[in-house]
C-alpha cells in the first residue's frame, strides 16, 4: 500500500470512528466518566486523607515485620485508604526495605504521601532524656523512672550493677558507674531496658579513644582509675575552670601517699542527691570513703562528663595539696596545711557574717 493510500485509509477510519461516536454519544460519555473516575480514584488514594478528623494512633513496627503487614495494619487502623497503592509506591520509593522499628504516631487525616514520608524519615515516638554530668547510677535510674520507659528505678539500678551484664558490654568493672556517659538521649518508646545503658556505654566508648588510653598509661593509671578519679573531680568541681586544678590536687596527694579526703566519696551509695556532707558521714565505714582509706576508691562515684575526664587526663601544672570551698562554688587552693587552715577559718568567718546579715534582714 502506498503512502497516499495509507493516509486515505486513516482518514477513512477516523471518519468512521467520528460517525460512530456521533451515533452513540452515550458511549463517549461513559468513556469520559470512566477516565474521570480513575483520575478521582488516584487523587483520593494518593492525596486525600481517609478522614477529616485528626485522630492520632500509635502503630508499632516490630523487627522483621514485612511491608505488606505494615500496610495491612495501617489500613486496619484507618491511616491509609488502600493497601495496594501504599505497597506499590513504598516499594518503588525503596521505603519497604528500611522502615525503622518502633512506634509511629500517625493521624487519620494524613495523606498517603505524608504517611510514607513518616516511615521514610523514621519518625518514631521518642522520649528526650537528659543525663547531667556527675549523676550517679541511682540518679539516672530515678530520672528514667520519670518517663514511660522505666516504671521502677530499681530495675535499672539492679541491671547496671549486674556484673555479667556489665562485662557483656565490654566494661571490666563491677558496675556501670562511671561509664553511663552524660548526654541528651532520645530513647524510642518500647526500647528494652537492657538497651538503655547500652546506648550510654556506646556513647562513652565513642568518646574515650585509644589516644586517651595511651595518655592514661603515661600517667601510670588504668582507664578505670582515670574514670574513678574523674568522677571525684566531677563531684567536687562546681566551676568548670577549676577542674584541672582539683585534678592536680588529687594527683599530688596520691603521689605523696596522702588520703584524698574527698567529701562525695564518704556518702556514695547512701545519698543519691548530696545536699550536705556531715562530720558523721566522713566517719562512715565504706570502701569508697577516702577519709578512711588511702588511694582511689574501688570505682567511680558518679558518671563524669567530657570536661572532667579531660581535666583528669591533662591536669593543671600546680603543686597544690588542699582546697576549700569559698561559698560561691569556687575554691581556695593551698600548698600547705597551714595556709589551708587559714582558708578554712576565713570561710567559716565569712559564713557567720552572711548568716548574721540574713538574720538581720529577716527582722
Residue pairs with C-beta under 8 A, 6 or more apart in sequence:
1 9
21 27
21 28
44 81
45 81
45 82
45 85
45 112
46 85
46 89
46 111
46 112
46 113
47 111
47 112
47 113
48 81
48 111
49 107
49 108
49 109
49 110
49 111
50 78
50 79
50 80
50 81
50 108
50 109
51 78
51 108
51 109
52 109
53 108
53 109
54 107
54 108
54 109
55 78
55 107
55 108
55 109
56 105
56 106
56 107
57 77
57 78
57 79
57 105
57 106
57 107
57 108
58 103
58 104
58 105
58 106
58 125
58 189
59 70
59 73
59 74
59 77
59 79
59 103
59 104
59 106
60 102
60 103
60 104
60 190
61 70
61 99
61 100
61 101
61 102
61 103
61 104
61 119
61 124
62 101
63 101
65 99
65 101
67 87
67 90
67 91
67 95
67 96
67 97
67 99
68 83
68 87
70 99
70 119
71 80
71 83
71 86
71 87
71 90
72 83
74 80
74 83
74 86
74 106
74 115
75 81
75 82
75 83
75 86
77 106
78 108
79 106
79 107
79 108
79 110
79 115
80 86
80 112
80 115
81 112
82 112
85 112
86 112
86 115
86 116
87 96
89 112
89 116
90 96
90 116
90 119
93 116
93 120
95 116
95 119
95 120
99 119
99 122
100 119
100 122
100 124
101 124
102 122
102 124
102 125
102 126
102 188
102 189
102 190
103 124
103 125
103 188
103 189
103 190
104 118
104 119
104 123
104 124
104 125
105 123
105 125
106 115
106 118
110 118
124 188
124 189
125 188
125 189
126 186
126 187
126 188
126 189
127 147
127 148
127 149
127 186
127 187
127 188
127 189
128 184
128 185
128 186
129 143
129 144
129 147
129 149
129 184
129 185
129 186
129 187
130 143
130 184
130 185
131 140
131 143
131 180
131 181
131 182
131 183
131 184
131 185
131 200
131 303
132 182
133 182
133 234
133 303
133 304
133 305
133 307
133 308
134 182
134 231
134 234
134 235
134 302
134 303
134 304
134 305
134 308
135 143
135 180
135 182
135 302
135 303
136 177
136 268
136 272
136 301
136 302
136 303
137 156
137 157
137 160
137 161
137 175
137 176
137 177
137 180
137 303
138 153
138 157
138 272
139 272
139 273
140 156
140 180
140 303
141 150
141 153
141 154
141 155
141 156
141 157
141 160
142 153
142 272
144 150
144 153
144 156
144 196
145 151
145 152
145 153
145 156
147 187
148 189
149 187
149 189
149 191
149 196
150 156
150 193
150 196
155 193
156 193
156 196
156 197
159 165
159 193
159 194
159 197
160 166
160 175
160 176
160 177
160 180
160 197
161 174
161 175
161 176
163 174
163 175
165 194
165 197
166 173
166 174
166 175
166 176
169 176
169 179
169 197
169 198
169 201
170 201
170 205
171 179
171 201
172 224
173 179
173 224
173 299
174 298
174 299
175 299
176 197
176 200
176 201
177 231
177 299
177 300
177 301
177 302
177 303
178 224
178 227
178 228
178 230
178 231
178 299
178 300
178 302
178 303
178 304
179 200
179 201
179 204
179 227
179 300
179 303
180 197
180 200
180 201
180 204
180 303
181 200
181 201
181 203
181 204
181 207
181 303
181 305
182 303
182 304
182 305
183 200
183 203
185 199
185 200
185 203
187 196
187 199
207 306
207 309
208 223
208 309
212 223
212 226
212 309
212 313
213 223
215 313
215 314
216 222
216 223
216 225
216 226
216 313
219 226
219 251
219 313
221 229
224 299
225 296
226 309
226 312
226 313
227 300
227 304
227 309
228 296
228 297
228 298
228 299
228 300
228 301
229 247
229 250
229 251
229 296
229 312
230 247
230 300
230 304
230 308
230 309
230 311
230 312
231 300
231 301
231 302
231 303
231 304
231 308
232 250
232 260
232 262
232 264
232 265
232 290
232 297
232 301
233 243
233 246
233 247
233 250
233 304
233 308
233 311
233 312
234 302
234 303
234 304
234 305
234 308
235 262
235 264
235 274
235 301
235 302
236 246
236 262
236 263
236 264
237 243
237 246
237 308
237 311
238 329
238 330
239 329
239 330
239 331
240 307
242 330
242 331
243 307
243 308
243 311
244 311
244 314
244 315
244 316
245 315
245 316
245 318
245 320
245 323
245 331
245 333
246 311
246 323
246 331
247 308
247 311
247 312
247 315
247 316
248 315
248 316
248 317
248 318
248 320
249 318
249 320
249 321
249 322
249 323
249 333
250 260
250 262
251 315
252 318
252 319
252 320
252 321
253 259
253 260
253 261
253 321
254 260
254 295
254 296
256 321
257 294
258 294
258 321
259 290
259 291
259 292
259 293
259 294
260 290
260 295
260 296
261 290
261 291
262 290
263 277
263 281
263 282
264 274
264 277
264 301
264 302
265 286
265 288
265 289
265 290
265 291
265 297
265 301
266 277
266 281
266 282
266 284
266 286
266 288
266 289
266 290
266 291
267 274
267 277
267 281
267 284
268 286
268 288
268 297
268 301
269 286
269 288
270 281
270 284
271 281
282 289
282 291
283 291
283 292
285 292
286 292
287 293
287 297
287 298
288 297
288 298
288 301
289 297
290 296
290 297
304 312
318 333
319 335
320 333
320 334
320 335
321 334
321 335
321 336
321 337
321 340
322 333
322 334
322 335
322 336
322 337
322 339
322 340
322 343
323 331
323 332
323 333
323 334
324 331
324 332
324 334
324 340
324 343
324 344
324 347
325 331
325 347
326 332
326 347
326 350
327 347
327 350
327 351
327 354
332 343
332 346
332 347
334 340
334 343
